[in-house]
Amino acid sequence: MWPYLTFIAIFAIPALLLNRQEISRPYAVLAFLAIVLFVGLRHHVGMDWNNYLRLIFQVDTALDLERSLSVSEPGYSLLMLISTYTGIGIYFANFVTAIVFAAGLIMFARTCPSPKLALLAGIPFLTVVVAMSANRQALAAGILMIVLSKWRTSPVAWKVGLIALAATFHYSAAMMLIFVAWEAKVPTAARIVMGAVFFVVAFYVLNQLGRIEYAATTYLSDEEHAQSSGSYLQMLLTIVPALALPLLWRKRDLLFGPTIIRRMAIFALAIAPVGYFFPVVTARILIYFFPMTMYAISALPNIFAERSRPIASIVITFTLIGQMVAWLTYSANSLPHFPYRNFLLVDEIELETGVDF
């Protein structure tokens, strides 16, 4: 537990400084290095560690380039293929993933009302739970957070391009194109048609690639549904903050300032009922909406009187620490997080690269 407490302390202590919430360049570098070294260089840590070892082995032993790139999404397959030539296999893929994820997390946190508090909000779930296990979604989420950090000032082509890039690491990231269409200056009927066309085309492409069958097997099977209790809790991390939009409507400008953040909250609430029937896949989709949660949490102290804001900040900080400790202590999925070991401190003979030398 101590490695994780030390890790989150790097973000919790600065978050308590309510009067100095801006993320300075030196602190951004410190936070970036902490995430990259702790997450990117982990050794045999995370629920999906063995799954990614298997994938990189399949890439390494594939008979040709086409088969190598068809092991997973093309972007991540290419990353794994490059990793096989580095000699350290999965560690290189994890390292690159952590670099993109950390950059996106910090860039987005800087756009929030209380940047350091937003960064802390992204540690317990998005970093410790997701980024330390679900590599492909972590990388896709990192790219999407970069997009969100520049959403207001970026041209449509830039948004579409980066969302498409994120989708090459996890196809589900393509759903963020909905928000590009949502803000298009066309009649509502045209937006609905655009959305319908997008879903039809996306379904056809994914079905041709065999990803629909894969998703059904992975996320919709009876076995997965039986193990979905954690998914319901995971959904609440996004749905509960989103509920603040209708429940605290008069505070919406404080809690959900940018239009994109409000729309993410609305969409999260709209798909919440689906989560009752398909909790695993819904929880996976809501990972991309967690930046909305980060924004709302960072804005929460501002809805109180100024004299009460330091207390609110302290309560939020310790609640977030408690969230991480509770997951690491009670969740069955946290067992592969122990013991925490790091590539830099492991003997060469113990390394698990996934590459067949």
C-alpha positions as CSV (number, residue, x, y, z in Angstrom):
1,M,0.0,0.0,0.0
2,W,2.9,2.4,0.8
3,P,4.0,2.9,-2.8
4,Y,0.5,4.0,-3.8
5,L,0.1,6.3,-0.8
6,T,3.5,7.9,-1.6
7,F,2.4,8.2,-5.2
8,I,-0.9,9.9,-4.5
9,A,0.8,12.2,-1.9
10,I,2.6,13.9,-4.7
11,F,-0.8,15.1,-5.9
12,A,-2.7,15.4,-2.7
13,I,-0.3,17.7,-0.8
14,P,-0.3,20.4,-3.5
15,A,-4.1,20.1,-3.9
16,L,-4.5,21.4,-0.3
17,L,-3.0,24.7,-1.3
18,L,-6.2,26.3,-2.4
19,N,-4.7,29.7,-2.9
20,R,-2.0,28.3,-5.3
21,Q,-4.0,26.0,-7.6
22,E,-2.2,26.8,-10.8
23,I,0.0,24.0,-12.1
24,S,3.4,25.6,-12.6
25,R,5.9,24.2,-15.1
26,P,8.2,22.7,-12.4
27,Y,5.2,20.9,-10.8
28,A,3.9,19.8,-14.2
29,V,7.3,18.2,-14.8
30,L,7.2,16.5,-11.4
31,A,3.7,15.2,-11.9
32,F,4.5,14.0,-15.4
33,L,7.6,12.1,-14.3
34,A,5.8,10.6,-11.3
35,I,3.1,9.2,-13.5
36,V,5.4,8.0,-16.3
37,L,7.8,6.3,-13.8
38,F,5.2,4.8,-11.5
39,V,2.7,3.7,-14.1
40,G,4.8,3.3,-17.2
41,L,7.6,1.3,-15.7
42,R,5.4,-1.0,-13.5
43,H,6.4,-4.6,-13.4
44,H,3.7,-7.4,-13.4
45,V,1.1,-4.9,-12.0
46,G,-2.5,-4.6,-13.2
47,M,-5.4,-6.9,-14.0
48,D,-4.6,-7.1,-17.7
49,W,-0.8,-7.6,-17.4
50,N,-0.9,-11.2,-18.7
51,N,-3.4,-10.3,-21.4
52,Y,-1.0,-7.7,-22.8
53,L,1.9,-10.1,-22.5
54,R,-0.2,-12.5,-24.7
55,L,-1.0,-9.8,-27.2
56,I,2.6,-8.7,-27.6
57,F,3.7,-12.3,-28.0
58,Q,1.2,-12.8,-30.7
59,V,2.5,-9.7,-32.5
60,D,6.1,-10.9,-32.1
61,T,5.4,-14.4,-33.5
62,A,3.0,-13.4,-36.3
63,L,4.0,-14.7,-39.7
64,D,3.7,-11.3,-41.5
65,L,3.1,-7.6,-41.0
66,E,-0.6,-7.9,-41.8
67,R,-1.2,-10.5,-39.1
68,S,0.9,-8.5,-36.6
69,L,-1.2,-5.4,-37.1
70,S,-4.5,-7.4,-36.8
71,V,-3.8,-8.7,-33.3
72,S,-5.5,-5.6,-31.8
73,E,-6.4,-2.1,-32.9
74,P,-4.0,-1.0,-35.6
75,G,-2.4,1.8,-33.6
76,Y,-1.7,-0.3,-30.5
77,S,-0.6,-3.3,-32.7
78,L,1.9,-1.0,-34.3
79,L,3.1,0.2,-30.9
80,M,3.5,-3.5,-29.8
81,L,5.3,-4.3,-33.0
82,I,7.8,-1.5,-32.4
83,S,8.1,-2.7,-28.8
84,T,9.2,-6.1,-30.0
85,Y,12.3,-4.5,-31.6
86,T,13.4,-2.6,-28.4
87,G,14.3,-5.7,-26.5
88,I,12.0,-4.8,-23.5
89,G,8.7,-5.6,-25.1
90,I,5.7,-4.7,-22.9
91,Y,7.7,-2.2,-20.8
92,F,8.2,0.0,-23.9
93,A,4.5,-0.1,-24.8
94,N,3.6,0.7,-21.2
95,F,6.1,3.5,-21.1
96,V,4.8,5.2,-24.3
97,T,1.2,4.8,-23.1
98,A,2.1,6.4,-19.8
99,I,3.8,9.4,-21.5
100,V,0.7,10.1,-23.6
101,F,-1.7,9.5,-20.7
102,A,0.3,11.8,-18.3
103,A,0.5,14.5,-20.9
104,G,-3.2,14.4,-21.5
105,L,-4.1,14.3,-17.8
106,I,-2.0,17.3,-16.9
107,M,-3.0,19.3,-20.0
108,F,-6.7,18.8,-19.2
109,A,-6.3,19.5,-15.5
110,R,-4.8,22.8,-16.3
111,T,-8.1,23.9,-17.9
112,C,-10.1,23.1,-14.8
113,P,-11.2,25.7,-12.1
114,S,-8.8,24.2,-9.5
115,P,-6.1,22.5,-11.6
116,K,-4.2,20.7,-8.8
117,L,-7.5,19.4,-7.4
118,A,-8.5,18.2,-10.8
119,L,-5.2,16.4,-11.3
120,L,-5.6,14.7,-7.9
121,A,-9.2,13.7,-8.9
122,G,-7.7,11.9,-11.9
123,I,-5.3,9.7,-9.8
124,P,-7.4,7.2,-7.8
125,F,-9.6,5.9,-10.7
126,L,-8.3,7.1,-14.0
127,T,-4.6,6.5,-13.2
128,V,-4.4,3.8,-10.6
129,V,-7.3,1.7,-11.8
130,V,-7.4,2.4,-15.6
131,A,-3.9,3.4,-16.7
132,M,-2.3,0.7,-14.6
133,S,-4.2,-2.0,-16.3
134,A,-6.2,-1.1,-19.4
135,N,-3.4,0.1,-21.6
136,R,-5.3,0.7,-24.9
137,Q,-8.0,2.7,-23.3
138,A,-5.5,4.7,-21.2
139,L,-3.6,5.7,-24.3
140,A,-6.9,6.6,-26.1
141,A,-8.1,8.5,-23.1
142,G,-4.8,10.4,-22.9
143,I,-5.2,11.6,-26.5
144,L,-8.8,12.5,-25.9
145,M,-7.8,14.6,-22.9
146,I,-5.4,16.5,-25.1
147,V,-8.3,17.1,-27.5
148,L,-10.5,18.3,-24.6
149,S,-7.8,20.6,-23.3
150,K,-7.9,22.5,-26.6
151,W,-11.5,21.9,-27.5
152,R,-12.7,25.5,-27.4
153,T,-10.0,26.9,-29.7
154,S,-9.3,23.9,-32.0
155,P,-10.6,23.6,-35.6
156,V,-12.9,20.7,-36.4
157,A,-10.3,18.9,-38.5
158,W,-7.9,18.9,-35.6
159,K,-10.5,17.4,-33.3
160,V,-11.6,14.7,-35.8
161,G,-8.0,13.8,-36.6
162,L,-6.9,13.3,-33.0
163,I,-10.1,11.4,-32.1
164,A,-9.5,9.2,-35.1
165,L,-5.9,8.6,-33.9
166,A,-7.3,7.7,-30.4
167,A,-9.6,5.2,-32.1
168,T,-6.7,3.4,-33.6
169,F,-5.7,2.4,-30.0
170,H,-9.2,1.6,-28.8
171,Y,-12.1,1.7,-31.3
172,S,-14.6,2.9,-28.6
173,A,-12.8,6.3,-28.6
174,A,-14.5,7.1,-31.9
175,M,-17.7,7.8,-30.0
176,M,-16.3,11.2,-29.1
177,L,-17.0,12.2,-32.6
178,I,-20.6,12.6,-31.4
179,F,-19.6,15.8,-29.7
180,V,-18.0,17.2,-32.8
181,A,-21.3,16.6,-34.6
182,W,-23.2,18.0,-31.7
183,E,-21.6,21.4,-32.0
184,A,-21.9,21.5,-35.8
185,K,-23.8,24.6,-36.9
186,V,-26.5,22.7,-38.8
187,P,-30.2,22.0,-38.1
188,T,-31.0,19.5,-35.3
189,A,-32.5,17.0,-37.9
190,A,-29.2,17.1,-39.8
191,R,-27.3,16.3,-36.6
192,I,-29.5,13.3,-35.9
193,V,-28.9,12.1,-39.4
194,M,-25.2,12.6,-39.1
195,G,-25.2,10.6,-35.8
196,A,-27.3,7.8,-37.3
197,V,-24.9,7.6,-40.3
198,F,-21.9,7.5,-38.0
199,F,-23.3,4.6,-36.0
200,V,-24.2,2.6,-39.1
201,V,-20.8,3.1,-40.7
202,A,-19.0,2.4,-37.4
203,F,-21.0,-0.7,-36.8
204,Y,-20.3,-2.0,-40.3
205,V,-16.5,-1.3,-40.1
206,L,-16.2,-2.8,-36.6
207,N,-18.2,-5.9,-37.7
208,Q,-16.0,-6.3,-40.8
209,L,-12.9,-6.2,-38.5
210,G,-14.4,-8.7,-36.1
211,R,-14.5,-6.3,-33.2
212,I,-18.3,-6.6,-32.6
213,E,-18.0,-10.3,-31.9
214,Y,-14.9,-9.6,-29.7
215,A,-16.8,-6.9,-27.7
216,A,-19.8,-9.2,-27.3
217,T,-17.5,-12.0,-26.0
218,T,-15.5,-9.7,-23.8
219,Y,-18.1,-7.3,-22.4
220,L,-21.5,-8.9,-22.8
221,S,-21.0,-12.5,-21.9
222,D,-22.8,-14.1,-18.9
223,E,-19.4,-14.5,-17.1
224,E,-18.6,-10.8,-17.5
225,H,-22.1,-9.9,-16.3
226,A,-21.7,-12.0,-13.2
227,Q,-18.6,-10.1,-12.4
228,S,-20.0,-6.7,-13.0
229,S,-20.5,-5.4,-9.5
230,G,-17.4,-3.3,-9.8
231,S,-18.7,-1.9,-13.0
232,Y,-21.7,-0.4,-11.3
233,L,-19.5,1.4,-8.8
234,Q,-17.2,2.5,-11.6
235,M,-20.2,4.0,-13.4
236,L,-21.2,6.0,-10.3
237,L,-17.9,7.8,-10.4
238,T,-19.1,9.5,-13.6
239,I,-22.9,9.4,-13.2
240,V,-23.1,10.9,-9.7
241,P,-21.1,14.0,-10.6
242,A,-23.2,14.3,-13.8
243,L,-26.3,14.4,-11.7
244,A,-25.1,17.7,-10.2
245,L,-26.0,19.3,-13.5
246,P,-29.8,19.0,-13.1
247,L,-29.8,18.9,-9.3
248,L,-27.6,22.1,-8.9
249,W,-28.8,23.8,-12.1
250,R,-28.2,27.3,-10.7
251,K,-24.6,26.4,-10.1
252,R,-24.1,24.9,-13.6
253,D,-21.8,27.7,-14.8
254,L,-19.4,27.0,-11.8
255,L,-19.6,23.2,-11.9
256,F,-19.9,22.6,-15.7
257,G,-18.5,25.8,-17.3
258,P,-17.5,24.8,-20.8
259,T,-20.2,23.6,-23.2
260,I,-18.3,20.4,-23.9
261,I,-18.3,19.5,-20.2
262,R,-22.0,20.0,-19.9
263,R,-22.7,17.9,-22.9
264,M,-20.5,15.1,-21.5
265,A,-22.6,15.2,-18.4
266,I,-25.8,15.1,-20.4
267,F,-24.5,12.1,-22.4
268,A,-23.4,10.3,-19.3
269,L,-26.9,10.6,-17.8
270,A,-28.5,9.6,-21.1
271,I,-26.6,6.2,-21.3
272,A,-26.8,5.5,-17.5
273,P,-30.0,3.3,-17.9
274,V,-28.1,1.2,-20.4
275,G,-25.6,0.4,-17.7
276,Y,-28.2,-1.5,-15.7
277,F,-28.4,-4.1,-18.5
278,F,-24.8,-3.9,-19.9
279,P,-22.7,-2.6,-16.9
280,V,-19.3,-3.7,-18.2
281,V,-19.4,-2.1,-21.6
282,T,-21.1,1.1,-20.2
283,A,-18.5,1.4,-17.5
284,R,-15.8,1.1,-20.2
285,I,-17.4,3.9,-22.3
286,L,-17.8,6.2,-19.3
287,I,-14.0,6.1,-18.9
288,Y,-13.8,8.7,-21.6
289,F,-16.3,11.0,-19.7
290,F,-14.2,11.0,-16.5
291,P,-12.6,14.4,-17.4
292,M,-16.1,15.8,-16.7
293,T,-15.9,14.3,-13.2
294,M,-12.4,15.9,-12.8
295,Y,-13.8,19.3,-13.8
296,A,-16.8,19.1,-11.5
297,I,-14.7,18.0,-8.5
298,S,-12.2,20.8,-9.0
299,A,-15.0,23.3,-9.2
300,L,-16.9,22.0,-6.2
301,P,-15.1,24.2,-3.5
302,N,-16.2,27.3,-5.5
303,I,-19.9,26.7,-4.8
304,F,-19.2,27.4,-1.1
305,A,-18.6,30.7,0.7
306,E,-14.9,31.8,0.4
307,R,-14.2,31.1,4.0
308,S,-15.4,27.5,3.6
309,R,-13.5,26.6,0.5
310,P,-10.3,25.5,2.3
311,I,-12.4,23.0,4.4
312,A,-14.1,21.8,1.2
313,S,-10.8,21.3,-0.4
314,I,-9.5,19.3,2.5
315,V,-12.6,17.1,2.6
316,I,-12.4,16.4,-1.2
317,T,-8.7,15.6,-0.9
318,F,-9.0,13.0,1.8
319,T,-12.1,11.6,0.1
320,L,-10.1,11.0,-3.0
321,I,-7.3,9.4,-1.0
322,G,-9.9,7.2,0.8
323,Q,-11.4,6.2,-2.6
324,M,-8.0,4.9,-3.8
325,V,-7.4,3.1,-0.5
326,A,-10.8,1.5,-0.5
327,W,-10.4,0.2,-4.0
328,L,-6.9,-1.2,-3.3
329,T,-8.2,-2.8,-0.1
330,Y,-11.6,-4.3,-1.0
331,S,-11.7,-4.7,-4.8
332,A,-10.9,-8.1,-6.1
333,N,-9.5,-6.5,-9.2
334,S,-6.9,-4.7,-7.1
335,L,-5.1,-8.0,-6.2
336,P,-2.8,-7.8,-9.3
337,H,-1.7,-4.4,-8.1
338,F,0.2,-6.0,-5.3
339,P,3.1,-6.2,-4.7
340,Y,4.0,-3.0,-6.6
341,R,7.3,-3.5,-8.4
342,N,9.1,-1.3,-10.9
343,F,11.2,-2.1,-14.0
344,L,14.1,-0.1,-12.7
345,L,14.3,-2.2,-9.5
346,V,13.8,-5.7,-11.0
347,D,16.6,-8.1,-11.9
348,E,17.0,-8.7,-15.6
349,I,16.2,-12.4,-15.2
350,E,12.7,-11.5,-13.7
351,L,11.6,-9.3,-16.6
352,E,8.5,-10.4,-18.6
353,T,8.8,-8.8,-22.0
354,G,6.4,-10.9,-24.0
355,V,9.0,-11.1,-26.7
356,D,10.4,-14.5,-27.9
357,F,14.2,-14.1,-28.2
